[in-house]
Amino acid sequence: MQIVFQNINENYIIDMLTAKETRESFKAFFASKDHQIVPSAPMVVKGDPTLMFTNAGMNQFKDIILGNVPRKSPRVADSQKCLRVSGKHNDLEEVGHDTYHHTMFEMLGNWSFGDYFKKEAINWAWEYLVDVLKLNPERLYATVFEGSPAEGLERDNEAAGYWEQYLPKDHIINGNKHDNFWEMGDTGPCGPCSEIHIDLRPEEERKVLPGQDMVNKDHPQVIEIWNLVFMQFNRKADASLEPLPAKVIDTGMGFERLCMALQGKTSNYDTDVFQPIIKVIAGMAGTVYGNDKEQDVAMRVIADHIRTIAFAITDGQLPSNAKAGYVIRRILRRAVRYGYTFLGRREAFMYKLLPVLIETMGDAYPELIAQKTLIEKVVKEEEESFLRTLETGIRLLDKKMEDTKAAGTNVLNGVDAFTLYDTYGFPLDLTELILRENGMEVNIDEFNAEMQKQKERARNAAAIETGDWITIKEGESKFVGYDLFECEAEILRYRQIKQKNKTLYQIVLDQTPFYAEMGGQVGDTGWLISDDEKIEIIDTKRENNLPVHLIAKLPNDVTATFTAKINEKKRVQCECNHSATHLLHEALREVLGTHVEQKGSYVSPQSLRFDFSHFQKVTDEELRKVERLVSEKIRANYPLEEHRNVPIADAKAMGAMALFGEKYGDEVRVVKYGSSVELCGGTHIPATGMIGSLRIIGESSIAAGVRRIEAVTAEGAEDYVYAQQDLLNEVRALFNNMPNISLAIRKSIEENLDMKKQLDNYIKEKAAGLKKDIVAKAIERNGVKLMTFIGKGNPDAMKDVAFQIKSETEGSFLFVAGIVDDAKCTLMVMLSDDLVVDGLNAGKMVKDAAKHIQGGGGGQPHFATAGGKNLNGLSIAVNTVIEAAGLM
């Protein structure tokens, strides 16, 4: 097939529609319709507290849609990488099991911000699908919003009328509010939408059951491929709707689904988006895709998940145990688990899929190529770590199964299953699989109850109830904090919020010196001052590109003119730390190599944290070199050279390095100190000399290939040095101010080791004597040597005695000890192996007997201990064990 797009400058021609060409054809088509083609935003969202990941194409345009920033172009189009695995859009458990759900997917979209509306959106969608891509129009269906009398909303007859130009009426289907009324959230822009569905079933099936009866019925071959959203309302906090002043078109088409339709497949995984990856996985596993259902699911899961993991890492999100990092770790572990269980992969393998992923997607997303080494190292280490966790989890589960069977049931406690899942990362489905193999099951209701408790805790911790914005005056908010610490300001709008049962207020000022938290730099604090009051600004956050100030109390007169004044001391401390990160970055690249790149930072008035790519521990010598280089730059007192509104190409020509995972606009701000040149929107000191000094207080690994330096500057560095000096003086005083303090400490350590050795020998001699006495007093009952001890002693020493008895005693034996140690007592049981084989269990015996000492415990079948506080019950506990062994 040949596709030609006419445009003023060129013809765009495609001879064959591969996945790569499909993506480019979409962009070329909308470029021919005067749309600006913009790059994909990072998949990992920064600066938006409401969202961890980009889950729709419109995310990067939220601030334009909300009217917080002016539009730069009325028409745009792109291919956006998205991730849906949490919250409202959670498809994770379906991924790999069906033909069309994914974690990471691409969304092709076109937007209009107050320009064209329903007519053009529908006409161009039809033109692209039918006239350009040549999809069969008889297989296409469109849904329109059926209306909602409760909200006074009529059927979207306007959209239906445009569709009637192309489709018969029985191919235009009414859809309910759930399917055909799109909302950004509980409040904000919203409106009806029109979905385009395609019926890919064989002709004979279509004749038996018409496609219109299968739309939105979850049939894998009757699927939605494109959603045209017509934003025309604003949803207020009281749920009422008001018309938007500027209507918005927001469309999103599933790239993988479109490829399936174009390539004549019945599964997204059968297209050239996934097949190259799946073939490599099959080769690794020594199998063929399509031969085994469970193996096929595993290969689909892995092929999907490696894309998500790789793109998340390139966008700066490393696997971790918190928030977005936990989501990525969970996805990676899910893929490893499928490989472990169904493909026999006992060693790390996913990192070896990077070359084929780059081959299929590197052209469109060159960040994969640039970050290949980092991705491989992070994925490999995470895989190896989880494989060790799997082995540990299996051992723990074996123990839980043993205890469950000993209790006379084949149902594992759901709390235990949840602990394995939550603490050890052991997936529930793997727990269920292993249990089934052993004729057992899990109490799923108890597991779900624990999961719900955890979700409620997380929800309550993060819950924020917001009211509607109340507008005082129209206008845009202007940041003047690069130049001023205070300015006159008026409140543009405010709203009430409730967080953790506390009522607070958010305000937006017409101009503000307050820096809103972004790029790792914390938000400013300070005051809002009028003639009769001074209100504290607790924090400043950025929400949808808008600086929002947090206060505990509204001003008496919200229409007054105020002085907005930041806490100058905190700001300067913050600026010292922020400017130091720039010098630190340059010094690290000079000492360690140009592979070093910033992977994250946190800058507060107290300290700085700087994460960077490097593949081994930074030595003390290297850290000292870095410190010295930074100190040289501080003493040079380089003045701040700041360039605002610089075209991104010019900024790069100046030597500024764009970081992966950051979303830059057409124009950027460049910050320069001497030879240090960086793109940065944060605030900085006028000259490096104000930093005073920098002291590195920590260096550690936070992920494979990523290190973290923690440091302090200015007053913080002085306080750190003083604290070290005070500590050294205290240590000197302990050693009578000896001149060579390190020699004195070394001598003391050697003396302590010698004394410990002597003490250990003494304890061993006493234990040997005690063991000899216990063995000498052994009595034989029913062919079993019974050895007991009740009295004062050390539990650790008695444990040594117990294992000596086990190693030196032939035949059947039972050793029971009741040990008094201060106000506590310990019950200890050791069994010979043959008694364990005959059915005795030290763990169960000690657990049953521990009630007499008001305690509890357990252990292995051959050795167990219990602790308690009732010394008077120790003899009864010992006799209880002997009785349980049938030796009374």
C-alpha positions in Angstrom: 0.0 0.0 0.0 1.3 3.5 -0.8 0.2 6.4 1.3 0.8 10.0 0.3 0.2 13.1 2.5 0.3 16.4 0.7 1.7 19.3 2.6 3.1 22.6 1.7 6.7 21.5 2.0 6.8 17.8 1.0 5.2 14.6 0.1 5.3 11.9 2.8 5.2 8.4 1.3 4.9 5.0 2.9 5.2 1.8 0.9 4.4 -0.7 3.7 2.7 -0.2 7.0 4.9 -1.7 9.6 4.4 -0.5 13.2 7.2 2.1 12.8 5.6 3.4 9.6 2.1 3.5 11.2 3.4 5.7 13.9 5.0 8.1 11.4 2.0 8.1 9.1 -0.3 9.4 11.9 2.1 12.2 12.6 2.4 13.1 8.9 -1.3 13.0 8.4 -2.0 15.5 11.2 1.0 17.7 10.2 -0.8 18.0 6.9 -3.8 19.3 8.9 -1.6 22.1 10.4 -1.0 20.4 13.7 2.3 21.0 15.5 3.9 17.6 16.1 5.3 17.5 19.6 7.5 14.9 21.3 6.2 12.4 23.8 6.4 13.7 27.4 8.2 11.4 29.9 6.2 8.4 31.1 7.1 9.3 34.6 5.3 12.4 35.8 7.2 15.1 37.8 5.7 18.2 39.4 2.1 16.8 39.5 1.1 15.5 42.9 -2.1 14.0 41.5 -0.3 11.6 39.1 2.7 9.2 39.2 2.7 8.2 35.5 1.4 9.6 32.2 -1.7 7.6 31.7 -3.2 9.5 28.8 -2.0 11.7 26.0 -3.6 14.7 27.5 -1.5 14.7 30.7 1.2 17.0 29.3 -1.5 19.5 28.2 -3.4 19.7 31.5 -2.1 23.2 32.3 -3.3 24.5 28.9 -6.7 22.8 29.2 -7.1 24.2 32.7 -6.2 27.7 31.4 -3.2 28.0 33.7 -0.8 28.7 30.9 -1.4 30.2 27.4 -1.5 27.8 24.4 1.6 28.0 22.1 -0.2 26.3 19.2 -4.0 25.8 18.8 -3.4 22.3 17.2 -1.0 19.6 18.2 -0.5 15.9 17.7 1.9 13.3 19.0 2.6 9.7 20.0 2.6 9.5 23.8 4.1 6.7 25.9 1.6 5.9 28.6 1.4 3.6 31.7 -1.7 2.3 33.3 -1.2 0.0 36.3 -2.7 1.8 39.3 -5.7 3.8 40.4 -8.7 4.2 38.1 -6.9 2.7 35.1 -5.5 -0.6 36.4 -5.2 -3.3 33.7 -2.2 -5.2 35.3 -3.9 -8.5 36.0 -5.3 -8.7 32.5 -1.9 -8.1 30.8 -0.7 -11.1 29.1 -3.9 -13.1 29.6 -5.9 -11.3 26.9 -5.0 -10.0 23.5 -5.1 -6.2 24.0 -4.3 -5.0 27.5 -0.9 -3.6 28.3 1.0 -1.8 31.0 3.0 0.6 28.8 1.3 1.5 25.5 1.5 4.3 23.0 -1.4 6.7 22.4 -1.7 8.5 19.1 -3.5 11.8 19.7 -4.5 15.1 18.2 -5.7 18.2 20.2 -7.4 21.4 19.6 -7.3 24.2 22.2 -10.2 26.4 21.4 -9.8 26.0 17.6 -11.7 23.2 15.8 -14.3 21.0 17.5 -16.5 18.0 16.8 -17.0 18.3 13.0 -13.3 18.4 12.2 -12.3 15.8 14.8 -14.8 13.3 13.3 -14.1 14.1 9.7 -10.3 13.7 10.1 -10.7 10.5 12.1 -12.7 9.0 9.3 -10.4 10.3 6.6 -7.3 8.8 8.3 -8.8 5.4 9.1 -10.8 4.9 5.9 -9.3 7.0 3.1 -5.7 6.8 4.2 -5.3 3.5 6.1 -8.0 1.8 4.0 -9.8 0.1 7.0 -13.1 -1.4 5.9 -15.8 1.1 6.8 -18.3 -1.8 7.2 -16.4 -3.0 10.2 -16.4 0.4 12.0 -18.8 1.6 14.7 -19.1 4.9 16.5 -20.6 5.5 20.0 -22.1 8.7 21.1 -23.3 9.9 24.5 -26.9 9.0 25.1 -27.5 11.9 27.5 -28.2 12.1 31.3 -31.6 13.6 32.3 -30.5 13.7 35.9 -27.8 16.3 34.9 -29.9 18.0 32.2 -27.7 16.6 29.4 -29.2 15.7 26.1 -28.0 13.0 23.7 -25.0 14.2 21.7 -27.0 14.7 18.5 -24.3 17.0 17.1 -21.7 14.2 17.0 -24.3 11.7 15.8 -25.2 14.0 12.9 -21.6 14.2 11.8 -21.2 10.4 12.0 -24.3 9.9 9.9 -22.4 11.3 6.9 -20.2 8.2 7.0 -22.0 5.4 8.9 -25.5 3.9 8.7 -27.6 4.6 11.8 -27.3 1.1 13.1 -23.5 1.6 13.3 -24.0 4.7 15.5 -24.6 3.4 19.1 -25.8 5.2 22.1 -23.4 4.9 25.1 -23.9 5.6 28.8 -22.2 8.0 31.1 -19.6 5.5 32.1 -18.5 4.8 28.5 -19.2 8.1 26.7 -18.8 10.9 29.1 -15.1 11.7 29.8 -13.9 13.4 33.0 -10.5 14.5 34.1 -11.3 13.8 37.7 -13.9 14.5 40.3 -13.7 18.1 39.2 -12.4 20.0 36.2 -12.9 19.9 32.4 -15.1 17.1 31.0 -17.5 16.3 28.2 -19.1 13.7 26.0 -16.9 11.5 23.9 -17.3 9.4 20.8 -15.5 6.1 20.6 -14.6 4.3 17.3 -14.8 0.5 17.5 -13.7 -2.0 14.9 -15.0 -5.5 14.4 -12.2 -7.9 13.4 -14.1 -11.1 13.7 -14.3 -13.5 10.7 -17.1 -12.8 8.2 -19.2 -15.9 9.2 -19.2 -14.7 12.9 -20.3 -11.2 11.9 -23.2 -12.6 9.9 -24.5 -14.6 12.9 -24.1 -11.8 15.4 -23.9 -8.2 14.2 -21.1 -6.0 15.4 -23.3 -3.4 17.0 -24.4 -6.1 19.5 -20.8 -6.7 20.5 -19.5 -3.1 21.0 -18.3 -2.6 24.6 -19.0 -6.2 25.5 -15.3 -7.1 26.1 -15.0 -9.2 23.0 -11.3 -9.4 22.1 -11.9 -8.8 18.3 -14.6 -6.1 18.7 -12.5 -3.3 20.3 -12.3 0.4 20.7 -9.4 1.9 18.8 -9.9 5.6 19.0 -11.7 7.9 21.5 -12.6 11.4 20.5 -13.3 13.5 23.6 -15.2 16.8 23.3 -14.4 18.8 26.4 -17.1 21.4 26.7 -18.0 21.6 30.5 -16.3 22.2 33.8 -17.3 19.9 36.7 -17.5 21.9 39.9 -17.0 20.5 43.5 -20.8 20.4 44.0 -20.9 18.1 40.8 -22.7 20.8 38.8 -21.6 21.6 35.2 -20.7 24.9 33.6 -19.7 25.5 30.0 -16.0 25.9 29.3 -15.1 29.3 27.8 -12.7 27.5 25.2 -13.8 24.1 24.0 -11.1 21.4 23.7 -10.7 18.3 21.4 -8.6 15.5 23.0 -8.3 12.3 21.0 -6.5 9.1 21.9 -5.9 6.1 19.6 -4.3 2.9 20.9 -1.3 2.4 18.7 -0.9 -1.3 19.4 -4.6 -2.0 18.6 -4.4 0.0 15.4 -1.4 -2.1 14.3 -3.4 -5.3 15.1 -6.2 -4.0 12.8 -3.9 -3.0 10.0 -1.8 -6.1 10.1 -4.8 -8.5 10.0 -4.0 -10.0 13.4 -6.4 -11.1 16.2 -4.0 -10.1 19.0 -1.8 -7.1 19.7 1.0 -9.6 20.6 0.9 -11.1 17.1 2.0 -7.8 15.5 5.6 -6.6 14.8 5.3 -4.4 18.0 5.8 -7.5 20.2 6.7 -10.5 18.0 10.5 -9.7 17.7 10.7 -9.6 21.5 8.6 -12.7 22.0 10.7 -14.7 19.6 13.9 -13.8 21.6 12.1 -14.9 24.8 11.1 -18.2 23.2 14.6 -18.8 22.0 16.0 -18.2 25.5 13.4 -20.6 27.0 14.0 -23.3 24.3 10.3 -23.2 23.3 8.0 -21.9 20.5 5.3 -19.3 20.9 1.9 -20.8 20.3 2.6 -24.3 21.6 1.6 -24.0 25.2 -1.0 -21.7 26.8 0.8 -21.0 30.1 4.1 -20.4 28.4 2.4 -18.1 25.9 1.0 -16.0 28.7 4.4 -15.8 30.3 6.0 -14.6 27.1 3.4 -12.0 26.6 3.7 -10.7 30.1 7.5 -10.5 29.8 7.4 -8.8 26.4 4.9 -6.2 27.7 6.7 -5.6 31.0 10.2 -5.2 29.6 9.0 -2.2 27.6 7.5 -0.6 30.7 10.5 -1.1 32.9 13.0 0.1 30.2 11.0 3.3 29.5 10.5 4.0 33.2 14.2 3.8 33.9 15.0 6.1 30.9 12.6 8.6 32.3 14.4 8.6 35.7 12.2 6.2 37.7 14.2 3.4 39.3 12.6 0.4 41.0 12.2 1.0 44.8 9.9 0.3 47.7 8.0 3.6 47.5 5.3 5.1 45.3 6.2 5.1 41.6 9.3 3.0 42.2 7.3 0.3 43.9 5.0 0.1 40.9 8.0 -0.4 38.5 9.5 -3.0 40.9 6.2 -4.8 41.1 5.9 -5.0 37.3 9.5 -6.3 37.0 8.9 -8.9 39.6 5.7 -10.0 38.0 7.7 -10.6 34.7 10.5 -12.5 36.6 7.9 -14.6 38.4 6.3 -15.7 35.1 9.7 -16.6 33.7 10.6 -18.5 36.8 7.4 -20.5 37.0 6.5 -21.2 33.4 9.7 -20.8 31.4 12.2 -22.3 33.9 14.3 -19.1 34.1 16.3 -19.5 37.3 18.8 -16.8 36.3 18.4 -13.1 35.3 17.4 -12.9 31.6 15.2 -9.9 31.0 18.1 -7.5 30.7 19.2 -9.5 27.7 16.0 -8.3 25.9 17.3 -4.7 25.6 18.9 -5.1 22.2 15.7 -6.4 20.5 13.6 -3.7 22.3 16.0 -1.0 21.0 15.8 -2.5 17.5 12.0 -2.2 17.5 11.6 1.2 19.3 14.9 2.9 19.4 14.3 5.0 16.2 11.2 6.6 17.8 12.6 6.8 21.3 16.4 7.4 21.1 16.6 7.6 24.9 16.5 3.8 24.9 19.8 3.8 23.0 21.5 6.4 25.1 20.5 4.7 28.4 21.1 1.1 27.4 23.9 0.4 29.8 22.0 1.8 32.8 18.8 0.0 32.0 20.7 -3.3 31.6 22.5 -2.9 35.0 19.4 -1.9 36.9 17.2 -4.7 35.4 19.9 -7.3 36.0 20.4 -6.4 39.6 16.7 -6.2 40.3 16.2 -9.6 38.7 18.9 -11.2 40.7 17.7 -9.7 43.9 14.1 -10.9 43.3 15.3 -14.4 42.4 17.0 -14.6 45.8 13.7 -13.3 47.3 11.8 -16.0 45.5 14.0 -18.7 47.0 13.6 -17.1 50.5 9.9 -16.9 50.0 9.6 -20.5 49.0 11.4 -21.6 52.1 9.2 -19.4 54.3 6.1 -20.8 52.5 7.3 -24.3 53.1 7.5 -23.5 56.8 4.0 -22.0 56.8 2.6 -25.0 55.0 4.2 -27.3 57.6 2.7 -25.3 60.5 -0.7 -25.3 58.8 -0.7 -29.0 58.3 0.5 -29.6 61.8 -2.6 -27.6 63.0 -4.8 -30.0 61.1 -5.9 -27.9 58.2 -5.0 -27.5 54.5 -6.0 -23.8 54.3 -3.1 -21.3 54.7 -3.9 -18.2 56.8 -4.6 -15.2 54.6 -2.6 -13.0 57.0 0.5 -15.2 56.4 0.0 -15.1 52.6 -0.3 -11.3 52.8 2.9 -11.0 54.9 4.7 -13.1 52.2 3.3 -10.7 49.6 3.8 -7.4 51.3 7.1 -7.9 53.2 8.9 -10.3 50.9 7.4 -9.4 47.6 6.1 -13.0 47.1 3.2 -12.9 44.6 -0.2 -14.3 45.7 -0.6 -16.3 42.5 2.7 -18.0 43.1 1.6 -18.8 46.7 -1.6 -20.2 45.3 0.2 -22.3 42.7 2.6 -23.9 45.3 -0.3 -24.5 47.7 -2.3 -26.3 44.9 0.7 -28.5 44.2 0.6 -29.5 47.9 -3.1 -30.1 48.1 -3.7 -26.8 49.9 -5.3 -23.4 49.4 -5.2 -19.9 50.9 -7.9 -18.2 52.8 -8.4 -15.6 50.1 -11.0 -13.6 52.1 -8.5 -13.0 54.9 -5.8 -12.0 52.3 -8.2 -9.6 50.7 -9.1 -8.1 54.1 -5.5 -7.4 54.8 -5.0 -5.9 51.3 -8.0 -3.6 51.9 -6.6 -2.5 55.3 -3.4 -1.5 53.6 -5.2 0.4 50.8 -7.3 2.2 53.4 -4.2 3.2 55.3 -2.6 4.5 52.1 -5.8 6.3 51.0 -6.3 8.0 54.4 -2.7 9.1 54.4 -2.9 10.7 51.0 -6.5 11.8 51.0 -7.1 15.5 50.2 -10.6 16.9 49.9 -10.7 20.0 47.8 -13.3 22.6 47.2 -14.0 24.7 44.1 -11.6 27.6 43.2 -13.2 30.9 44.2 -12.1 33.5 41.7 -11.4 37.0 43.1 -10.0 38.5 39.9 -9.0 37.2 36.5 -5.4 37.0 35.4 -2.3 34.9 35.2 0.2 34.2 38.0 3.7 35.6 37.4 6.8 34.3 39.2 9.2 37.2 40.1 11.3 35.2 42.6 14.4 35.1 40.5 14.8 38.8 41.1 12.8 39.7 44.2 12.4 38.3 47.8 9.2 40.3 48.2 6.6 42.0 46.1 3.1 43.5 46.2 0.5 40.8 45.3 -3.2 40.3 45.1 -5.1 37.0 45.4 -6.4 35.8 42.1 -8.2 32.7 43.5 -8.4 30.5 46.6 -10.0 27.3 47.7 -10.4 25.3 50.9 -8.8 21.9 51.3 -9.0 19.2 54.0 -6.0 17.0 54.7 -5.7 14.6 57.6 -8.8 16.2 59.3 -7.1 19.7 59.0 -8.7 22.6 57.1 -6.2 24.6 55.1 -6.4 27.0 52.1 -4.6 27.2 48.8 -4.2 30.6 47.2 -2.9 31.8 43.8 -1.3 35.3 43.6 -1.1 37.5 40.6 2.6 37.7 41.1 4.8 35.9 43.6 8.4 35.7 44.8 7.7 32.2 46.3 9.4 29.4 44.4 7.0 26.4 44.0 8.5 23.0 44.6 10.0 21.6 41.4 13.1 20.0 40.1 14.1 18.7 43.5 14.1 22.1 45.2 11.6 22.5 48.0 9.0 25.2 48.0 9.5 28.5 49.7 7.9 29.5 53.0 7.2 33.0 54.3 4.4 35.5 54.9 1.5 37.3 53.3 1.4 40.7 55.0 -1.3 43.4 54.9 -1.9 46.5 57.1 -3.6 44.6 59.9 -2.4 41.0 59.7 0.6 38.7 58.9 -0.3 35.2 57.6 2.2 32.5 57.4 2.7 30.7 54.0 3.5 27.1 55.1 4.6 25.7 51.7 4.4 26.4 48.0 3.6 23.7 45.5 3.3 23.5 41.8 0.0 22.1 40.5 -0.7 22.0 36.8 2.1 24.5 36.3 0.5 26.9 38.7 2.3 28.1 41.9 -0.1 27.3 44.8 0.6 28.8 48.3 -0.6 26.9 51.4 -1.9 28.8 54.4 -3.8 27.8 57.6 -6.0 30.8 57.7 -7.6 33.0 55.0 -6.9 36.8 55.2 -9.7 38.9 56.7 -10.0 40.7 53.4 -9.1 38.5 50.4 -9.4 41.5 48.1 -6.6 43.5 49.8 -3.2 44.2 48.4 -0.5 42.3 50.3 3.2 42.1 50.6 4.3 38.6 49.6 7.6 38.0 51.5 9.6 34.8 51.5 11.7 33.5 54.4 15.0 35.0 53.1 17.3 32.9 55.3 15.8 29.6 54.2 15.8 30.6 50.6 19.5 31.5 50.6 20.4 28.3 52.4 18.4 26.4 49.8 20.1 28.3 47.0 23.5 27.5 48.4 22.7 23.8 48.3 21.1 24.0 44.8 24.0 25.9 43.3 26.4 23.4 44.9 24.6 20.5 43.1 25.6 22.1 39.8 29.3 22.3 40.9 29.1 18.8 42.3 27.7 17.5 39.0 30.5 19.0 37.0 33.2 17.8 39.5 31.8 14.2 39.4 32.0 14.2 35.6 35.6 15.4 35.8 36.7 12.9 38.4 34.6 9.8 37.4 34.0 10.3 33.7 31.5 11.9 31.3 29.1 8.9 31.7 28.0 10.6 35.0 24.6 12.1 34.6 22.2 13.5 37.2 19.4 11.0 38.0 17.6 13.0 40.6 18.2 15.6 43.4 16.7 17.0 46.5 17.6 20.4 47.8 16.4 21.9 51.1 17.7 24.6 53.4 19.4 21.9 55.5 21.2 19.7 53.0 21.4 18.4 49.4 21.1 15.0 47.9 22.4 14.2 44.4 21.8 11.0 42.5 23.9 10.1 39.5 24.8 7.3 37.1 27.9 5.4 38.0 28.6 1.7 38.1 30.8 1.2 41.2 31.3 2.7 44.6 33.0 6.1 44.7 36.2 5.6 46.6 37.2 7.9 49.5 40.1 9.2 47.4 37.7 10.1 44.5 35.2 11.8 47.0 38.1 13.9 48.3 39.0 14.9 44.8 35.4 15.9 44.1 35.3 17.9 47.3 38.5 19.7 46.4 37.3 20.6 42.9 34.0 22.0 44.3 36.0 24.0 46.8 38.1 25.5 44.1 35.0 26.6 42.2 33.5 28.0 45.4 36.7 30.0 46.1 36.8 31.3 42.5 33.5 33.1 43.4 32.1 32.6 39.9 29.2 35.0 39.3 25.8 33.7 38.3 25.2 34.0 34.5 21.6 33.5 33.9 19.9 33.3 30.5 16.1 33.2 30.4 13.8 32.2 27.6 16.6 30.6 25.5 15.6 28.4 22.6 16.4 24.8 23.5 18.8 24.4 20.5 20.7 27.5 21.6 21.0 26.3 25.1 22.5 23.0 24.0 24.9 24.9 21.8 26.0 26.8 25.0 27.0 23.4 26.4 23.9 22.8 28.6 23.0 19.1 28.9 19.4 18.0 28.6 18.6 15.2 31.1 16.6 12.2 30.2 13.2 12.0 31.8 12.7 15.8 31.9 10.1 17.6 29.8 11.6 20.8 28.3 9.7 23.5 26.6 10.7 25.3 23.4 12.4 27.9 25.6 14.5 27.1 28.7 16.5 28.9 31.4 20.3 28.4 31.4 22.3 28.7 34.7 26.1 29.1 34.4 28.9 29.3 37.0 32.3 29.3 35.3 32.4 26.2 33.1 29.3 24.7 34.7 26.3 25.1 32.3 23.0 23.6 33.2 19.3 23.8 32.2 17.5 24.7 35.4 14.4 26.4 36.6 15.4 26.7 40.3 16.7 29.6 42.2 20.5 30.2 42.8 23.0 32.4 44.7 24.5 35.4 43.0 28.1 34.0 43.2 29.6 30.7 44.2 31.6 32.2 47.1 28.4 32.5 49.1 28.3 28.7 49.4 31.3 28.9 51.8 32.2 25.2 51.6 30.8 21.8 50.8 31.2 18.7 52.8 30.2 15.2 51.6 28.6 13.3 54.5 27.5 10.2 52.7 27.9 8.1 49.5 25.7 5.1 48.8 24.0 2.9 46.1 20.3 3.4 45.5 20.0 1.1 42.5 22.2 -0.7 40.1 24.3 1.9 38.3 23.0 4.8 40.4 24.8 6.3 43.3 23.7 9.0 45.8 25.8 11.7 47.4 24.5 13.6 50.5 26.2 16.8 51.4 25.9 20.1 53.3 27.1 23.6 52.5 27.5 27.0 54.1 26.3 27.0 57.8 25.3 23.3 57.4 28.9 22.5 56.5 30.2 24.5 59.5 27.9 22.7 61.9 29.0 19.4 60.4 32.7 20.2 60.9 32.0 21.4 64.5 30.1 18.2 65.3 33.0 16.1 64.0 35.5 18.1 66.1 33.3 17.8 69.2 33.1 14.0 68.7 36.8 13.7 68.2 37.4 15.7 71.4 35.0 13.5 73.3 36.9 10.4 72.1 40.2 12.0 73.0 38.9 12.6 76.5 37.9 9.0 76.9 41.5 8.0 76.2 43.0 10.6 78.5 43.9 13.0 75.6 46.6 10.7 74.2 48.3 12.3 71.3 48.0 9.4 68.9 44.3 8.7 69.3 44.0 6.1 66.5 46.8 4.0 68.1 45.0 4.2 71.5 41.7 3.0 69.9 43.5 0.2 68.0 45.2 -1.0 71.2 41.9 -0.9 73.1 40.2 -3.0 70.4 42.9 -5.6 70.5 42.7 -5.9 74.3 39.0 -6.3 74.1 39.3 -9.0 71.5 41.8 -10.8 73.7 39.5 -10.6 76.7 36.6 -11.9 74.6 38.6 -14.8 73.4 39.5 -15.7 77.0 35.8 -15.4 78.0 34.7 -17.6 75.2 37.2 -20.2 76.2 36.0 -20.1 79.8 32.3 -20.4 78.7 33.2 -23.4 76.5 35.0 -25.1 79.4 32.0 -24.5 81.6 29.7 -25.8 78.9 31.8 -28.9 78.4 31.7 -29.6 82.1 27.9 -29.0 82.2 27.4 -31.2 79.2 29.4 -34.0 80.9 27.3 -33.7 84.0 24.0 -33.8 82.1 25.1 -36.8 80.1 26.3 -38.6 83.2 22.8 -38.2 84.8 20.9 -39.4 81.7 18.3 -42.1 82.3 17.0 -44.5 79.7 13.2 -44.9 79.2 11.6 -47.0 76.5 14.9 -47.2 74.7 15.4 -43.4 74.7 18.1 -41.5 76.7 16.4 -38.7 78.7 18.6 -35.8 79.7 17.3 -32.8 81.7 18.5 -29.6 83.2 16.7 -27.1 85.4 18.6 -24.2 87.0 20.4 -20.9 86.4 22.4 -20.5 83.2 23.0 -18.7 80.0 20.5 -19.6 77.1 23.2 -19.2 74.5 25.7 -21.4 76.3 22.9 -24.0 76.9 22.2 -24.0 73.1 25.8 -24.9 72.5 25.4 -27.7 75.1 22.3 -29.0 73.3 24.1 -29.2 69.9 27.2 -30.9 71.5 24.8 -33.5 73.0 23.3 -34.0 69.5 26.6 -34.5 67.8 28.1 -36.8 70.4 25.1 -39.0 71.4 24.3 -42.2 69.6 20.8 -43.6 69.4 17.6 -42.1 70.5 17.6 -39.2 73.0 15.6 -36.3 74.3 17.2 -33.3 76.0 15.0 -30.8 77.9 16.4 -27.8 79.7 14.7 -25.2 81.9 17.0 -22.2 82.2 16.6 -19.3 84.6 18.3 -16.1 83.5 17.6 -13.1 85.8 13.8 -12.6 85.8 13.3 -14.5 82.6 13.2 -18.2 81.8 13.8 -20.3 78.7 12.6 -23.8 77.8 14.8 -25.7 75.4 14.1 -29.0 73.6 16.5 -31.1 71.4 15.4 -34.4 69.8 17.4 -37.1 68.0 16.6 -37.4 64.3 14.9 -40.8 64.6 12.4 -39.4 67.1 11.6 -36.7 64.6 11.1 -39.3 61.9 8.8 -41.2 64.3 6.5 -38.1 64.6 7.8 -36.0 67.4 8.2 -32.3 66.8 10.2 -30.1 69.1 8.5 -26.9 67.9 5.1 -28.2 68.7 6.2 -29.7 72.1 7.8 -26.4 73.2 4.8 -24.4 72.0 2.4 -26.5 74.1 4.6 -26.5 77.2 5.3 -22.7 77.0 1.9 -21.8 78.5 3.2 -23.0 81.9 5.8 -20.3 81.8 3.4 -17.7 80.4 5.4 -17.4 77.2 5.7 -18.7 73.6 8.1 -19.9 71.1 8.8 -22.5 68.4 11.5 -23.7 66.1 12.5 -26.7 64.0 11.2 -30.3 64.4 14.5 -31.3 66.1 15.3 -28.2 68.1 13.1 -25.5 69.6 13.0 -22.9 72.3 10.4 -20.8 74.2 10.8 -17.8 76.5 8.6 -16.9 79.4 8.3 -15.0 82.7 6.8 -17.5 85.1 9.8 -19.1 86.8 7.6 -21.2 89.0 6.1 -23.0 86.0 9.5 -24.1 84.6 9.5 -27.6 86.2 5.9 -28.3 85.0 6.9 -27.1 81.5 9.9 -29.6 81.4 7.6 -32.4 82.6 5.0 -31.5 80.0 7.6 -32.0 77.2 8.8 -35.3 78.7 5.1 -36.5 78.9 4.5 -35.4 75.3 7.4 -37.7 74.3 5.8 -40.6 76.2 8.8 -40.8 78.7 7.1 -40.0 82.0 
